[in-house]
Amino acid sequence: KQEVTQIPAALSVPEGENLVLNCSFTDSAIYNLQWFRQDPGKGLTSLLLIQSSQREQTSGRLNASLDKSSGRSTLYIAASQPGDSATYLCAGLNQAGTALIFGKGTTLSVSS
Amino acid sequence: DGGITQSPKYLFRKEGQNVTLSCEQNLNHDAMYWYRQDPGQGLRLIYYSQIVNDFQKGDIAEGYSVSREKKESFPLTVTSAQKNPTAFYLCASSASSPRGTAKNIQYFGAGTRLSVL
């Protein structure tokens, strides 16, 4: 059964730092991978989707990569800002291609 | 505006009562999903539907029921059989397509927080 692990569980950094969030899967048969942001008490906002044929995607200060051979993904945030403070969730499409399997998330706090 | 609307935002359930959470989308998506989120946990799939009049159980379907009579709507009923219903419930939708394409992006509603009285 596919399981998703996110490391670290929590991260505190000063404004301006570059940082990396990690996501790994027990089954490397990943069809695509999606990174989300969740603010406290809110729904999820999709940040990036990496399709099965891709290795990375970029949007503004965010860059996500996917290494299917090792079943790992990273989310790189450049020049972090206090507004980046949130929980970041990664999720991979399950083997049936029907729904996402989620990690527990990394809670990021960026101080000014 | 296009999007997913969940209602109510907060819901309270009395013991032995069934309650229904609403999810409506105007994105013209075929697939819809219900997830449950507990504090400090990732989302877990309750039910999903890839087409009208069809739905499948997810990982934690016990104590829940759904219907998909219209493409736009996918209501979730939390029955009295669900002994620990307190959680944050999230509905999502996506355009149904083969795996590995951009259409599998899932879009989420703002959630319903369910508590037990």
Interface residues (C-beta under 8 A of the other chain):
Chain A: V4 Y31 N32 Q34 F36 G41 K42 G43 L44 T45 S46 L49 Q51 S52 S53 L89 A91 L93 G97 T98 A99 L100 F102 G103 K104 G105
Chain B: Q6 A31 Y33 Y35 G40 Q41 G42 L43 R44 L45 Y48 Q50 Q56 G58 F88 L90 A92 P98 R99 G100 T101 A102 N104 I105 Q106 Y107 F108 G109 A110 G111 R113
